[in-house]
């Protein structure tokens, strides 16, 4: 995908990989992708509608992430990882286990030691 590197930077490489792994395993369904796209941005949902018949679901998710980057995530003041987690944790989407995995990984990232 054209914006793959930027998407990974915006949402975090671990979150990116986890998301695609859940697609590969079939945990994240086509209906989930539609609902996620609707929450990301109307243009992302439009992209979903254009490409929903694509057989490779990972390819479809990468297309959606590209569009999300171009419409929202490119902005400097956006916390892409937090927005992704909020979308996935939404009661209408309900991917709480995936959110938990993402939060666990982000908590394992070493924090800078602030000296007093």
HELIX and SHEET records of a PDB file:
HELIX    1   1 UNK A    4  UNK A   11  1                                   8    
HELIX    2   2 UNK A   13  UNK A   25  1                                  13    
HELIX    3   3 UNK A   30  UNK A   40  1                                  11    
HELIX    4   4 UNK A   42  UNK A   51  1                                  10    
HELIX    5   5 UNK A   57  UNK A   68  1                                  12    
HELIX    6   6 UNK A   69  UNK A   73  3                                   5    
HELIX    7   7 UNK A   80  UNK A   89  1                                  10    
HELIX    8   8 UNK A   96  UNK A  108  1                                  13    
END                                                                             
